[in-house]
Amino acid sequence: MAQKARKDRAKSNSATLNNLHIGSLIVNLSFLALHFLFRSRSLLLWCVISIPSFVCQAFLEWSGRPSYDPTTHALKKSGEDLAAQGLTEYMFDVIWVTWAVSILVVLFGNWAWFLWCVVPVFGAYKSFGMLSAAKQMATGMSGGGGVDGAGAPAGNRKQRRAAA
């Protein structure tokens, strides 16, 4: 049963990565083609803004791509779960925002590069939330949970309800 789960994750990861790379190829080649054919947009800004997207794609490829034994074609490693929440999810968000901004720059002009500023702002917002949650966890673990400093009573749920 565990082998089936690994095979399913490997298949899902391969499909996700293939779609990611095809999407990246379409968006970036479209940007470059439209830049050279119709409207001149800033290639320097495109390179600078696209670097985080390319780094995220490389990391997702490295961590999520399944590997197979070359002789037996048996699955060696299924890769990390690319549908996981957390950092993986944020990397996909960086990639998609970069694609959206690249398309908007082609349509509306160089000023649209400033829309990419939502990425660091969103990262700061999420970091602040994680820091405050970590601070609350640290306070709870140090025993300063209650008003009188006694913290929560030990025991199972039924005992804690009786103590409250």
Secondary structure, DSSP 8 states (H G I E B T S, - for coil): -HHHHHHHHHHHHHHHHHHHHHHHHHHHHHHHHHHHHT----HHHHHHHHHHHHHHHHHHHHHH--EE-TTT--EEE----TT-SSHHHHHHHHHHHHHHHHHHHHHH-GGGGGGGGHHHHHHHHHHHHHHHHHHHHHHHHTT--SSSS--S--S-HHHHHHH-
